[in-house]
Amino acid sequence: MTIRWVQADPLVMNGEPFCYGSRLTVRQLLELRRTGYSLTALIADHPELKRMGIAAAYAYAGNHRDRYAEFFEADGSLAGPGLTAAEAADLPDAYRAAGVVVKRPA
């Protein structure tokens, strides 16, 4: 069985896309990221989350920029810390988008 890491169901979370295995929506994860939450902090505070699910949520936002426009910087990257290159090294290509999932080098 393939897990759909980001799901939307009109009967769950008022239809807002959410991460599999959690009650956190993509929007909530983006808000946490924008306020400075790193992957380590997210997983420490929300152990039900998985690295793959967080990356999928960021990638989902990147594919739905119109819906999540307030979380994108002028250069097209997501606000806040993303995954490091090392944290994203073994993720599928779709989940390693530079500036969206993987933070841009400083």
For each residue, the residues with C-beta under 8 A, 3 or more apart:
1:
2:
3: 20 52
4: 7 20
5: 19 20 50 52 53 55 56 57
6: 17 18 19 20 26 53 56 57 60
7: 4 12 17 18 19 20
8: 15 16 17 18
9: 12 13 15
10: 14 15
11:
12: 7 9 15 18
13: 9 16 18 23 25
14: 10
15: 8 9 10 12
16: 8 13 25 26 27
17: 6 7 8 25 26 27 57 60
18: 6 7 8 12 13 22 23 24 25 26
19: 5 6 7 22 24 25 26 29 49 53 54 56 57
20: 3 4 5 6 7 53
21: 48 49 50 53
22: 18 19 46 48 49 53
23: 13 18
24: 18 19 28 29 46 49
25: 13 16 17 18 19 28 29
26: 6 16 17 18 19 29 30 57 60 61 68
27: 16 17 30 31 68
28: 24 25 31 32
29: 19 24 25 26 32 33 42 54 57 58
30: 26 27 33 34 57 58 61 68 71 78 79 80
31: 27 28 34 35 71
32: 28 29 35 37 42 80
33: 29 30 36 37 42 58 71 78 79 80 81 82
34: 30 31 71 78 79 80
35: 31 32 80
36: 33 80 81
37: 32 33 41 42 45 80 81
38: 41 42 81
39: 42 43 51 54 81 83 84 87
40: 43 44
41: 37 38 44 45
42: 29 32 33 37 38 39 45 46 49 54
43: 39 40 46 47 49 51 54
44: 40 41 47
45: 37 41 42
46: 22 24 42 43 49
47: 43 44
48: 21 22
49: 19 21 22 24 42 43 46 53 54
50: 5 21 53 54
51: 39 43 54 55 83 87 91
52: 3 5 55 56 91 95
53: 5 6 19 20 21 22 49 50 56 57
54: 19 29 39 42 43 49 50 51 57 58 83
55: 5 51 52 58 59 83 88 91 95 96 101
56: 5 6 19 52 53 59 60 95
57: 5 6 17 19 26 29 30 53 54 60 61
58: 29 30 33 54 55 61 62 78 82 83 95 97 100 101
59: 55 56 62 63 94 95 97 100 101
60: 6 17 26 56 57 63 64
61: 26 30 57 58 64 65 67 68 71 78 100
62: 58 59 65 78 97 100 101
63: 59 60
64: 60 61 67 68
65: 61 62 68 69 72
66: 69
67: 61 64
68: 26 27 30 61 64 65 71 72
69: 65 66 72
70:
71: 30 31 33 34 61 68 78 79
72: 65 68 69 76 77 78 79
73: 76 77 78 79
74:
75: 99 104
76: 72 73 99
77: 72 73 82 99 100 103 104
78: 30 33 34 58 61 62 71 72 73 82 99 100
79: 30 33 34 71 72 73
80: 30 32 33 34 35 36 37
81: 33 36 37 38 39 103
82: 33 58 77 78 99 100 101 102 103 104
83: 39 51 54 55 58 87 88 91 101 102 103
84: 39 87 88 102 103
85: 88 89 102
86: 89
87: 39 51 83 84
88: 55 83 84 85 91 95 96 101 102
89: 85 86
90:
91: 51 52 55 83 88 95 96 101
92: 95 96
93: 96
94: 59 97
95: 52 55 56 58 59 88 91 92 101
96: 55 88 91 92 93 101 102
97: 58 59 62 94 100 101 102
98: 101 102 104
99: 75 76 77 78 82 102 103 104
100: 58 59 61 62 77 78 82 97
101: 55 58 59 62 82 83 88 91 95 96 97 98
102: 82 83 84 85 88 96 97 98 99
103: 77 81 82 83 84 99
104: 75 77 82 98 99
105:
106:
